[in-house]
Amino acid sequence: MYNQSNIILLFLVLFSSAGCSVSQTVNKTLSPPADTKWVNFEVKNPSQYTKPIPLKVRYISHECMKKRISGFDGSVVTEPSYNVIEVPMQQESGDIWKAKIAMTGGGTCKWTLSAVILGIEYINATHLGKDLVPGTAVGVSLAFDNDASRNGQYRSTQGDLNLSPKYYPYIRERNIAEKTKSLSLFGEEDFILLRISNINKVFYHPVIDELKVVKYIEPEKKIEGIYSEIIYPDGSVVSDGTVFPDFYKVEKMNIDK
């Protein structure tokens, strides 16, 4: 399970962050050519309490290279420029939301598509607890080039995607730094990481099982030997320093309706 709070930043900001940028201007205007290939995205919203997040899109340019000063030895490093934008998903009919992204962004910097993140998040949490606020998103991180997938954690796949991952509600009660109660989702992978090629369409139709709610409760104070509790839908409790709940354990539980 990934740290959801930083997931979008992790996959879309510059990968090489150890250093300072050398002052320069990059034209980030996109101008897709008439013959560009488009990738169509469809998200099926699984609940009245959730909503698809805007597509987080990153383009890359090897035409407009940037320079930065390395934080390690002070040398000047030349690297590609990045152009990160958000593309809102449009509600087509009922629970279906769609958007499309140009593979070739064009412009003077000849932008090309490098990465896209899509997903869903809770927009209303009070149906599972009056003090709950919406937490963070889950979804899919797609790498369209080797630059975006260079951390080695992406699985390779070809052709159109049809994804229907299952998620469970995840209530996190923070008590140490500040008291908060948030409702997020967790799955086998909070963000599925895929390096894709030869693709025209992405279908993301997630499923939520709200009969199985998992809770994570921090202790009131930091005390050696006292750990946070993970409370599973069947009432079992794990408090041994485990940080994330066990997806497969939840999946196997039989909960009466």
Buried (B, 14 or more C-beta within 10 A) or exposed (E): BBEBEEBBEBBBEBBEEEBEEEEEEBBBEBBBEEEBEEBBBBBBBBBEBBBBBBBBBBBBBEBBEBEBBEEEEEEEBEBBBBBBBEBEBEBEEEBBBBBEBBBBBBBEBBBBBBBBBBBBBBEBBEBBBEEBEBBBBBBBBBBBBEBBBEEEEBEEBEEBBEBEBBBBBBBBBBBEEEEBBBBBBBBEBBBBBBBBEEBEBBBBBBEBBBEBBBBBBBEEEEEEEEBBBBBBBEEEEBEEEEEBBBBEBBEEEEEEE
